[in-house]
Amino acid sequence: MRVSSTMMVDNYLTQTNNIFEQQTKLMEQSDGSRLHRPSDDAIGYSKYLRFSDSKAENTQYQENVKTGLSWMKNTDSAMVNMTDRLKTVVEKVIEAANDSNTETDMQAIAQEILGCVQQVVSAGNTQVNGRYLFAGQADLTQPFVTSTEELDRGCIKSLDEKQIEFFNDQDTIDANGGTAVTQFLVLKGSDENEYYLNTRTGYFYTKDFVQEGYKDQIALGSSVVDNATMAAGQLGTPGTPPVCDVKISDHFDNRGVIKDATGVGKDWSATATIDGEAVELKFDTINQTIVTYQGDTKHISMTKKNGQEDQTSDTVNVNGLDLCGTDLFDDPFSGNEQSGSAMMNNLYAIVKRTECGDSHWLQSDGVTVANDAHDDVLVAETKMAARAQVYTDVQSMLGDQALTITGDISSVADTNVAELSVMLNTITTIYSMSLAVGSRVLPLSLADYL
């Protein structure tokens, strides 16, 4: 077989090019990655892409958690400020409930309480980066707006624990989704006496019975009110249907503001027979500042890849309803939508009662209302703290996952530096020798052939 110079040149160039290609690939890996295209390692490259996607998701989740924690920390700070102010309100209400206070004393205390309430409302409008913390998902809208004038708001009688237990029979609780009546609507009689209406059952009770008389019934063995047979405190004849069936939404909006004549509220009245005499009953109202909630009741949650949203752990915000709770006027069974400002409106009721020097109301109801307001915010703060802890744990977990994913990517795509160094030196030496040999051998062989 005859070997021509062309064949020698072609073989030499092919081998030299192969060596140069190997050297080039090794040189590419000097950037730390051995995968630059699928052809480098098809299986390894597919793993690398999957791990890269997981890393991108992990990075986004960590950003979500970081943002959520920032939001919750700012929310918690605002609620801490609220609870501090509400502690002062409770203290001032207790001080105002003292009968020895003069009119000047009551006015001074009312101003102190007003200052605290205004700070609570201001904290409710806290912003972070132009977004309102307590507005739900409508976080570009100022959540709490205070009226520029005082409006007529219905009066509420708050029940203590023993009263709640006595005035709620199990049938009534079951009929209202497991919730008990905690407040009565205050009515004013033509006899200048005060009466209380259970708006869920339609029964009226005298003030004396709700305040003290029910205790006598308990002493006689009645653990719960029996409207069908009990005469004490009930307006009307025992065993008859309720003398009034008031639907709150027909007379009051969800903030407790009484409706005008066209809405029936201001013109409503009912006549009941009390001790044999006819008494006309009307709604008792108080002229006070009103707070309106303009946000929504939705929650902001961290996006999940799979599964349903878990409000107890995913929620990063507190909306007006979470913060302020509900009262008689926006109770789900009243016919009104939840207002999201109940607690703040009840605080303004305290301010007005203090300005009026109503120490008896402050003793019987004011302290309870102030404590309930403090408890509402404290409960919201506690729930937020629990969710913040969940997010802190998730942040730690995502950090560990990021390390694991980075390790997986490294094992698939990273270059073995020591091995690369040896291989690159070897292939470079071979390539240099090939060039050197070719420069000497090929010309001589061609000359001999010619």
Contacts in CASP RR format, 6 or more apart in sequence:
PFRMAT RR
TARGET T0000
AUTHOR 0000-0000-0000
METHOD contacts of the structure
MODEL  1
MRVSSTMMVDNYLTQTNNIFEQQTKLMEQSDGSRLHRPSDDAIGYSKYLR
FSDSKAENTQYQENVKTGLSWMKNTDSAMVNMTDRLKTVVEKVIEAANDS
NTETDMQAIAQEILGCVQQVVSAGNTQVNGRYLFAGQADLTQPFVTSTEE
LDRGCIKSLDEKQIEFFNDQDTIDANGGTAVTQFLVLKGSDENEYYLNTR
TGYFYTKDFVQEGYKDQIALGSSVVDNATMAAGQLGTPGTPPVCDVKISD
HFDNRGVIKDATGVGKDWSATATIDGEAVELKFDTINQTIVTYQGDTKHI
SMTKKNGQEDQTSDTVNVNGLDLCGTDLFDDPFSGNEQSGSAMMNNLYAI
VKRTECGDSHWLQSDGVTVANDAHDDVLVAETKMAARAQVYTDVQSMLGD
QALTITGDISSVADTNVAELSVMLNTITTIYSMSLAVGSRVLPLSLADYL
4 449 0 8 1.000
5 445 0 8 1.000
5 446 0 8 1.000
5 449 0 8 1.000
8 442 0 8 1.000
8 445 0 8 1.000
9 442 0 8 1.000
12 434 0 8 1.000
12 438 0 8 1.000
12 442 0 8 1.000
15 434 0 8 1.000
16 431 0 8 1.000
16 434 0 8 1.000
16 435 0 8 1.000
19 427 0 8 1.000
19 430 0 8 1.000
19 431 0 8 1.000
19 434 0 8 1.000
20 431 0 8 1.000
22 427 0 8 1.000
23 424 0 8 1.000
23 427 0 8 1.000
23 428 0 8 1.000
23 431 0 8 1.000
25 40 0 8 1.000
26 420 0 8 1.000
26 423 0 8 1.000
26 424 0 8 1.000
26 427 0 8 1.000
27 424 0 8 1.000
28 36 0 8 1.000
29 415 0 8 1.000
29 420 0 8 1.000
30 415 0 8 1.000
30 420 0 8 1.000
30 424 0 8 1.000
32 414 0 8 1.000
32 415 0 8 1.000
32 417 0 8 1.000
33 413 0 8 1.000
33 414 0 8 1.000
33 415 0 8 1.000
34 40 0 8 1.000
34 41 0 8 1.000
34 413 0 8 1.000
34 414 0 8 1.000
34 415 0 8 1.000
35 41 0 8 1.000
35 44 0 8 1.000
35 45 0 8 1.000
35 48 0 8 1.000
35 412 0 8 1.000
35 413 0 8 1.000
37 45 0 8 1.000
38 45 0 8 1.000
38 46 0 8 1.000
44 412 0 8 1.000
44 413 0 8 1.000
47 408 0 8 1.000
47 412 0 8 1.000
48 409 0 8 1.000
48 412 0 8 1.000
48 413 0 8 1.000
51 405 0 8 1.000
51 408 0 8 1.000
51 409 0 8 1.000
51 412 0 8 1.000
52 409 0 8 1.000
54 405 0 8 1.000
55 402 0 8 1.000
55 405 0 8 1.000
55 406 0 8 1.000
55 409 0 8 1.000
57 305 0 8 1.000
58 398 0 8 1.000
58 399 0 8 1.000
58 401 0 8 1.000
58 402 0 8 1.000
58 405 0 8 1.000
59 402 0 8 1.000
61 302 0 8 1.000
61 398 0 8 1.000
62 395 0 8 1.000
62 398 0 8 1.000
62 399 0 8 1.000
62 402 0 8 1.000
64 302 0 8 1.000
64 303 0 8 1.000
65 302 0 8 1.000
65 391 0 8 1.000
65 394 0 8 1.000
65 395 0 8 1.000
65 398 0 8 1.000
66 395 0 8 1.000
68 302 0 8 1.000
68 316 0 8 1.000
68 391 0 8 1.000
69 388 0 8 1.000
69 391 0 8 1.000
69 392 0 8 1.000
69 395 0 8 1.000
70 128 0 8 1.000
71 128 0 8 1.000
71 133 0 8 1.000
71 300 0 8 1.000
71 316 0 8 1.000
71 317 0 8 1.000
72 316 0 8 1.000
72 384 0 8 1.000
72 387 0 8 1.000
72 388 0 8 1.000
72 391 0 8 1.000
73 388 0 8 1.000
74 126 0 8 1.000
74 128 0 8 1.000
74 133 0 8 1.000
75 126 0 8 1.000
75 133 0 8 1.000
75 134 0 8 1.000
75 317 0 8 1.000
75 318 0 8 1.000
75 384 0 8 1.000
76 381 0 8 1.000
76 384 0 8 1.000
76 385 0 8 1.000
76 388 0 8 1.000
78 123 0 8 1.000
78 124 0 8 1.000
78 126 0 8 1.000
78 133 0 8 1.000
78 134 0 8 1.000
79 123 0 8 1.000
79 318 0 8 1.000
79 323 0 8 1.000
79 377 0 8 1.000
79 380 0 8 1.000
79 381 0 8 1.000
79 384 0 8 1.000
80 381 0 8 1.000
81 119 0 8 1.000
81 123 0 8 1.000
82 119 0 8 1.000
82 120 0 8 1.000
82 123 0 8 1.000
82 124 0 8 1.000
82 377 0 8 1.000
83 374 0 8 1.000
83 377 0 8 1.000
83 378 0 8 1.000
83 381 0 8 1.000
85 116 0 8 1.000
85 117 0 8 1.000
85 119 0 8 1.000
85 120 0 8 1.000
85 123 0 8 1.000
86 116 0 8 1.000
86 120 0 8 1.000
86 370 0 8 1.000
86 373 0 8 1.000
86 374 0 8 1.000
86 377 0 8 1.000
87 374 0 8 1.000
88 112 0 8 1.000
88 116 0 8 1.000
89 113 0 8 1.000
89 116 0 8 1.000
89 117 0 8 1.000
89 347 0 8 1.000
89 350 0 8 1.000
89 370 0 8 1.000
89 373 0 8 1.000
89 374 0 8 1.000
90 367 0 8 1.000
90 370 0 8 1.000
90 371 0 8 1.000
90 374 0 8 1.000
92 109 0 8 1.000
92 112 0 8 1.000
92 113 0 8 1.000
92 116 0 8 1.000
92 354 0 8 1.000
93 113 0 8 1.000
93 350 0 8 1.000
93 354 0 8 1.000
93 362 0 8 1.000
93 366 0 8 1.000
93 367 0 8 1.000
93 370 0 8 1.000
94 367 0 8 1.000
95 101 0 8 1.000
95 109 0 8 1.000
96 106 0 8 1.000
96 109 0 8 1.000
96 110 0 8 1.000
96 113 0 8 1.000
96 354 0 8 1.000
96 357 0 8 1.000
96 359 0 8 1.000
96 362 0 8 1.000
97 359 0 8 1.000
97 362 0 8 1.000
97 363 0 8 1.000
97 366 0 8 1.000
97 367 0 8 1.000
98 359 0 8 1.000
99 359 0 8 1.000
101 109 0 8 1.000
101 357 0 8 1.000
101 359 0 8 1.000
103 357 0 8 1.000
106 354 0 8 1.000
106 355 0 8 1.000
106 357 0 8 1.000
106 359 0 8 1.000
107 355 0 8 1.000
109 354 0 8 1.000
110 351 0 8 1.000
110 354 0 8 1.000
110 355 0 8 1.000
113 347 0 8 1.000
113 350 0 8 1.000
113 351 0 8 1.000
113 354 0 8 1.000
114 351 0 8 1.000
117 344 0 8 1.000
117 347 0 8 1.000
117 348 0 8 1.000
117 350 0 8 1.000
117 351 0 8 1.000
118 146 0 8 1.000
120 344 0 8 1.000
120 347 0 8 1.000
121 144 0 8 1.000
121 146 0 8 1.000
121 291 0 8 1.000
121 344 0 8 1.000
124 133 0 8 1.000
124 134 0 8 1.000
124 143 0 8 1.000
124 144 0 8 1.000
124 323 0 8 1.000
125 132 0 8 1.000
125 134 0 8 1.000
125 142 0 8 1.000
125 143 0 8 1.000
125 144 0 8 1.000
126 132 0 8 1.000
126 133 0 8 1.000
126 134 0 8 1.000
127 133 0 8 1.000
130 140 0 8 1.000
131 139 0 8 1.000
131 140 0 8 1.000
132 139 0 8 1.000
132 140 0 8 1.000
132 141 0 8 1.000
132 142 0 8 1.000
132 143 0 8 1.000
132 295 0 8 1.000
133 139 0 8 1.000
133 317 0 8 1.000
133 318 0 8 1.000
134 143 0 8 1.000
134 144 0 8 1.000
134 317 0 8 1.000
134 318 0 8 1.000
134 319 0 8 1.000
134 320 0 8 1.000
134 323 0 8 1.000
135 141 0 8 1.000
135 142 0 8 1.000
135 143 0 8 1.000
135 294 0 8 1.000
135 295 0 8 1.000
135 296 0 8 1.000
135 319 0 8 1.000
135 320 0 8 1.000
136 143 0 8 1.000
136 295 0 8 1.000
136 296 0 8 1.000
136 297 0 8 1.000
136 298 0 8 1.000
136 299 0 8 1.000
136 300 0 8 1.000
136 317 0 8 1.000
136 319 0 8 1.000
136 320 0 8 1.000
137 296 0 8 1.000
137 298 0 8 1.000
137 299 0 8 1.000
137 300 0 8 1.000
138 294 0 8 1.000
138 295 0 8 1.000
138 296 0 8 1.000
138 298 0 8 1.000
139 300 0 8 1.000
139 317 0 8 1.000
141 294 0 8 1.000
141 295 0 8 1.000
142 294 0 8 1.000
143 293 0 8 1.000
143 294 0 8 1.000
143 295 0 8 1.000
143 319 0 8 1.000
143 320 0 8 1.000
144 291 0 8 1.000
144 292 0 8 1.000
144 293 0 8 1.000
144 294 0 8 1.000
144 341 0 8 1.000
144 344 0 8 1.000
145 291 0 8 1.000
145 292 0 8 1.000
145 294 0 8 1.000
146 289 0 8 1.000
146 290 0 8 1.000
146 291 0 8 1.000
147 289 0 8 1.000
147 290 0 8 1.000
147 291 0 8 1.000
147 292 0 8 1.000
150 287 0 8 1.000
150 288 0 8 1.000
150 289 0 8 1.000
150 290 0 8 1.000
150 352 0 8 1.000
151 257 0 8 1.000
151 287 0 8 1.000
151 288 0 8 1.000
151 290 0 8 1.000
152 257 0 8 1.000
152 258 0 8 1.000
152 266 0 8 1.000
152 285 0 8 1.000
152 286 0 8 1.000
152 287 0 8 1.000
153 255 0 8 1.000
153 256 0 8 1.000
153 257 0 8 1.000
153 258 0 8 1.000
153 285 0 8 1.000
153 286 0 8 1.000
153 287 0 8 1.000
153 288 0 8 1.000
153 290 0 8 1.000
153 345 0 8 1.000
153 349 0 8 1.000
154 185 0 8 1.000
154 186 0 8 1.000
154 252 0 8 1.000
154 256 0 8 1.000
154 257 0 8 1.000
154 258 0 8 1.000
154 283 0 8 1.000
154 284 0 8 1.000
154 285 0 8 1.000
154 286 0 8 1.000
154 329 0 8 1.000
155 185 0 8 1.000
155 186 0 8 1.000
155 283 0 8 1.000
155 284 0 8 1.000
155 285 0 8 1.000
155 286 0 8 1.000
155 349 0 8 1.000
156 183 0 8 1.000
156 184 0 8 1.000
156 185 0 8 1.000
156 186 0 8 1.000
156 327 0 8 1.000
156 328 0 8 1.000
156 329 0 8 1.000
156 346 0 8 1.000
156 349 0 8 1.000
156 365 0 8 1.000
157 183 0 8 1.000
157 184 0 8 1.000
157 185 0 8 1.000
157 186 0 8 1.000
157 196 0 8 1.000
157 210 0 8 1.000
157 365 0 8 1.000
158 182 0 8 1.000
158 183 0 8 1.000
158 365 0 8 1.000
158 366 0 8 1.000
158 368 0 8 1.000
158 369 0 8 1.000
158 372 0 8 1.000
159 167 0 8 1.000
159 181 0 8 1.000
159 182 0 8 1.000
159 183 0 8 1.000
159 184 0 8 1.000
159 210 0 8 1.000
160 368 0 8 1.000
162 215 0 8 1.000
163 210 0 8 1.000
163 214 0 8 1.000
164 180 0 8 1.000
164 181 0 8 1.000
164 182 0 8 1.000
165 223 0 8 1.000
165 224 0 8 1.000
166 214 0 8 1.000
166 217 0 8 1.000
166 218 0 8 1.000
166 222 0 8 1.000
166 223 0 8 1.000
166 224 0 8 1.000
166 225 0 8 1.000
167 181 0 8 1.000
167 198 0 8 1.000
167 210 0 8 1.000
167 214 0 8 1.000
167 224 0 8 1.000
167 225 0 8 1.000
168 180 0 8 1.000
168 181 0 8 1.000
168 224 0 8 1.000
168 225 0 8 1.000
169 224 0 8 1.000
169 225 0 8 1.000
169 226 0 8 1.000
170 224 0 8 1.000
172 180 0 8 1.000
172 181 0 8 1.000
172 200 0 8 1.000
172 201 0 8 1.000
173 179 0 8 1.000
173 180 0 8 1.000
175 200 0 8 1.000
176 200 0 8 1.000
176 333 0 8 1.000
179 331 0 8 1.000
179 332 0 8 1.000
179 333 0 8 1.000
181 198 0 8 1.000
181 200 0 8 1.000
183 327 0 8 1.000
183 328 0 8 1.000
184 196 0 8 1.000
184 197 0 8 1.000
184 198 0 8 1.000
184 199 0 8 1.000
184 205 0 8 1.000
184 210 0 8 1.000
184 328 0 8 1.000
185 196 0 8 1.000
185 197 0 8 1.000
185 199 0 8 1.000
185 246 0 8 1.000
185 248 0 8 1.000
185 283 0 8 1.000
185 328 0 8 1.000
186 194 0 8 1.000
186 195 0 8 1.000
186 196 0 8 1.000
186 197 0 8 1.000
186 283 0 8 1.000
186 284 0 8 1.000
187 194 0 8 1.000
187 195 0 8 1.000
187 196 0 8 1.000
187 197 0 8 1.000
187 204 0 8 1.000
187 281 0 8 1.000
187 282 0 8 1.000
187 283 0 8 1.000
187 284 0 8 1.000
188 194 0 8 1.000
188 195 0 8 1.000
188 281 0 8 1.000
188 282 0 8 1.000
188 283 0 8 1.000
188 284 0 8 1.000
189 195 0 8 1.000
189 279 0 8 1.000
189 280 0 8 1.000
189 281 0 8 1.000
189 282 0 8 1.000
190 279 0 8 1.000
190 280 0 8 1.000
190 281 0 8 1.000
191 274 0 8 1.000
191 277 0 8 1.000
191 279 0 8 1.000
193 206 0 8 1.000
193 207 0 8 1.000
193 279 0 8 1.000
194 207 0 8 1.000
194 284 0 8 1.000
195 204 0 8 1.000
195 205 0 8 1.000
195 206 0 8 1.000
195 207 0 8 1.000
195 235 0 8 1.000
195 281 0 8 1.000
196 204 0 8 1.000
196 205 0 8 1.000
196 206 0 8 1.000
196 207 0 8 1.000
196 210 0 8 1.000
197 203 0 8 1.000
197 204 0 8 1.000
197 205 0 8 1.000
197 244 0 8 1.000
197 246 0 8 1.000
198 204 0 8 1.000
198 205 0 8 1.000
199 246 0 8 1.000
199 247 0 8 1.000
199 248 0 8 1.000
199 328 0 8 1.000
199 334 0 8 1.000
200 333 0 8 1.000
201 227 0 8 1.000
201 242 0 8 1.000
202 242 0 8 1.000
202 243 0 8 1.000
202 244 0 8 1.000
202 245 0 8 1.000
202 246 0 8 1.000
203 227 0 8 1.000
203 234 0 8 1.000
203 235 0 8 1.000
203 242 0 8 1.000
203 243 0 8 1.000
204 234 0 8 1.000
204 235 0 8 1.000
204 236 0 8 1.000
204 243 0 8 1.000
204 244 0 8 1.000
204 272 0 8 1.000
204 281 0 8 1.000
205 233 0 8 1.000
205 234 0 8 1.000
205 235 0 8 1.000
206 233 0 8 1.000
206 235 0 8 1.000
206 274 0 8 1.000
208 233 0 8 1.000
209 232 0 8 1.000
209 233 0 8 1.000
211 364 0 8 1.000
213 232 0 8 1.000
213 233 0 8 1.000
214 225 0 8 1.000
216 232 0 8 1.000
217 225 0 8 1.000
217 230 0 8 1.000
217 232 0 8 1.000
222 230 0 8 1.000
227 234 0 8 1.000
227 239 0 8 1.000
227 242 0 8 1.000
228 238 0 8 1.000
228 239 0 8 1.000
229 238 0 8 1.000
229 239 0 8 1.000
230 238 0 8 1.000
231 238 0 8 1.000
235 243 0 8 1.000
235 272 0 8 1.000
235 273 0 8 1.000
235 274 0 8 1.000
236 243 0 8 1.000
236 272 0 8 1.000
236 273 0 8 1.000
236 274 0 8 1.000
237 273 0 8 1.000
243 270 0 8 1.000
243 272 0 8 1.000
244 270 0 8 1.000
244 272 0 8 1.000
244 281 0 8 1.000
246 268 0 8 1.000
247 334 0 8 1.000
247 335 0 8 1.000
248 328 0 8 1.000
248 329 0 8 1.000
248 331 0 8 1.000
248 334 0 8 1.000
248 335 0 8 1.000
248 336 0 8 1.000
249 334 0 8 1.000
249 335 0 8 1.000
249 336 0 8 1.000
250 259 0 8 1.000
250 263 0 8 1.000
250 264 0 8 1.000
250 265 0 8 1.000
251 258 0 8 1.000
251 259 0 8 1.000
251 263 0 8 1.000
251 264 0 8 1.000
251 265 0 8 1.000
251 268 0 8 1.000
251 283 0 8 1.000
252 258 0 8 1.000
252 259 0 8 1.000
252 265 0 8 1.000
252 329 0 8 1.000
252 336 0 8 1.000
253 259 0 8 1.000
253 329 0 8 1.000
253 336 0 8 1.000
254 329 0 8 1.000
254 330 0 8 1.000
254 334 0 8 1.000
254 336 0 8 1.000
254 337 0 8 1.000
254 338 0 8 1.000
254 339 0 8 1.000
255 290 0 8 1.000
255 291 0 8 1.000
255 292 0 8 1.000
255 329 0 8 1.000
255 330 0 8 1.000
255 339 0 8 1.000
255 341 0 8 1.000
255 345 0 8 1.000
256 329 0 8 1.000
256 330 0 8 1.000
256 339 0 8 1.000
256 345 0 8 1.000
257 290 0 8 1.000
258 265 0 8 1.000
258 266 0 8 1.000
258 283 0 8 1.000
258 285 0 8 1.000
259 265 0 8 1.000
259 266 0 8 1.000
260 266 0 8 1.000
261 267 0 8 1.000
265 283 0 8 1.000
266 283 0 8 1.000
268 282 0 8 1.000
268 283 0 8 1.000
269 280 0 8 1.000
269 281 0 8 1.000
269 282 0 8 1.000
270 280 0 8 1.000
270 281 0 8 1.000
271 278 0 8 1.000
271 279 0 8 1.000
271 280 0 8 1.000
271 281 0 8 1.000
272 278 0 8 1.000
272 279 0 8 1.000
272 281 0 8 1.000
273 279 0 8 1.000
286 349 0 8 1.000
286 352 0 8 1.000
286 353 0 8 1.000
287 352 0 8 1.000
288 345 0 8 1.000
288 348 0 8 1.000
288 349 0 8 1.000
288 351 0 8 1.000
288 352 0 8 1.000
289 348 0 8 1.000
289 351 0 8 1.000
289 352 0 8 1.000
290 345 0 8 1.000
290 348 0 8 1.000
291 341 0 8 1.000
291 344 0 8 1.000
291 345 0 8 1.000
291 348 0 8 1.000
292 339 0 8 1.000
292 341 0 8 1.000
293 320 0 8 1.000
293 324 0 8 1.000
293 339 0 8 1.000
293 340 0 8 1.000
293 341 0 8 1.000
295 319 0 8 1.000
295 320 0 8 1.000
296 319 0 8 1.000
297 319 0 8 1.000
297 320 0 8 1.000
297 321 0 8 1.000
297 338 0 8 1.000
297 340 0 8 1.000
298 319 0 8 1.000
299 311 0 8 1.000
299 314 0 8 1.000
299 315 0 8 1.000
299 316 0 8 1.000
299 317 0 8 1.000
299 319 0 8 1.000
300 315 0 8 1.000
300 316 0 8 1.000
300 317 0 8 1.000
301 309 0 8 1.000
301 311 0 8 1.000
301 314 0 8 1.000
301 315 0 8 1.000
301 316 0 8 1.000
302 314 0 8 1.000
302 316 0 8 1.000
302 391 0 8 1.000
304 310 0 8 1.000
304 314 0 8 1.000
312 387 0 8 1.000
313 387 0 8 1.000
313 390 0 8 1.000
315 387 0 8 1.000
316 387 0 8 1.000
316 391 0 8 1.000
318 380 0 8 1.000
318 383 0 8 1.000
318 384 0 8 1.000
319 340 0 8 1.000
320 340 0 8 1.000
320 341 0 8 1.000
321 338 0 8 1.000
321 340 0 8 1.000
322 380 0 8 1.000
322 383 0 8 1.000
323 340 0 8 1.000
323 343 0 8 1.000
323 376 0 8 1.000
323 377 0 8 1.000
323 380 0 8 1.000
324 339 0 8 1.000
324 340 0 8 1.000
324 341 0 8 1.000
324 342 0 8 1.000
324 343 0 8 1.000
324 344 0 8 1.000
324 376 0 8 1.000
325 338 0 8 1.000
325 340 0 8 1.000
325 342 0 8 1.000
325 343 0 8 1.000
325 376 0 8 1.000
326 332 0 8 1.000
326 338 0 8 1.000
326 339 0 8 1.000
326 340 0 8 1.000
326 342 0 8 1.000
327 342 0 8 1.000
327 345 0 8 1.000
327 346 0 8 1.000
328 334 0 8 1.000
329 336 0 8 1.000
329 339 0 8 1.000
329 342 0 8 1.000
330 336 0 8 1.000
330 337 0 8 1.000
330 338 0 8 1.000
330 339 0 8 1.000
330 340 0 8 1.000
330 342 0 8 1.000
332 338 0 8 1.000
339 345 0 8 1.000
343 372 0 8 1.000
343 373 0 8 1.000
343 376 0 8 1.000
343 377 0 8 1.000
346 369 0 8 1.000
346 372 0 8 1.000
346 373 0 8 1.000
347 369 0 8 1.000
347 370 0 8 1.000
347 373 0 8 1.000
349 369 0 8 1.000
350 362 0 8 1.000
350 366 0 8 1.000
350 369 0 8 1.000
350 370 0 8 1.000
353 361 0 8 1.000
353 362 0 8 1.000
353 366 0 8 1.000
354 362 0 8 1.000
END
